[in-house]
């Protein structure tokens, strides 16, 4: 048994579309870490945990979806766009 908490389907769709377009994302994790990486795909395990696979200059990131706090698409000029909040943040605050 796992403690994985699935994302709402609409939020999962946001990630799938980012992968479809190989979007450059600013990723914020629930533990407060942030990085920029290119969305590649999502995957599910036999335990029904879901992950986002991202390509970054330092290598691949495999992030369990319930560890994500927010994502924003990064524009051609390097500026992040509107954030999509996926879960509670570092302080455990509710979604924005």
N, C-alpha and C positions, 0 to 999 in steps of 0.2 A: 504494500500500500504506500502511496506517495502523498505528500502534502500539497501537491500541485493544485492551483486555483485557476481554472480556465478563464480566458478572456471572453468578454461579450463578443458575439459574432460580428457586430458592426466594427468593433475595434480590431478584430482579427482581419477583417476585410481591408482595413487601412494598411496593415502590414503586407498583405498579399499583393495589393496594388503597388506598394513601394517596391516589392520584389520584382513584379512584372516589368516595371520601368527601370529596374536597377538603380533606384534613386539613391543619392548621397544623403545620408541621414545624420543629424545630430541626435545621439542617443543618450538618454538620462536613465540611470539605473536607480532602483529604490535605495541602494546604499550610498547614493550621492555621487558616484562616479559618472563622468561624462566623456564621450569620445565621438569622433566622426568616422563613419564607415559606410560602405556601399552595401545596400540590401541585396542579398542573393536569393534566398529561399527560406521557407519554413519547413520544419519536419516534425513528425510525431513519433514517439517511441511506443513500444508495446505496452508500457504503463500508462499511456495516454497523456504523457507530458508533451508539451509543444515548445519548440525552439525556433528562434530567428537566427539564421546564419548570415553573417556580415563579413565583407572583405575590407580590411584596413591595411595601411602600409606596414604595420607591424605583424600582420598575419590575420588569420581567421578568428572571428569571435563567434561563439555559440552561446546564445543567451536564452535562458528559459523565459518564456513570455511573461510569467507572473513576477519576474525580477525586473521587468521594465517599468519605469515611471512615466516617461514621455518620449516622443520622437518628434522631430521637425525636419522637413525636407530642406536641404541646403541648396541655395540658388547658385547660378553660375558665378556670381560675384562673391561667393563664399559666405553669404549671410543666411542664417536660418530663418525659415518662414514660420508660420503659425504652428504652435505646438499642439500635438494630440496627446492628451494625458491618458495613460493606459491603466495606471494603478496608483496606490498611495506612494508618497515620496519618502525621502530619508527620515523625516520626523514622524512618519506614520499618519500624516494628515490625509484627510479625505481627498477625493479627486477634485480637480479644479473645474 
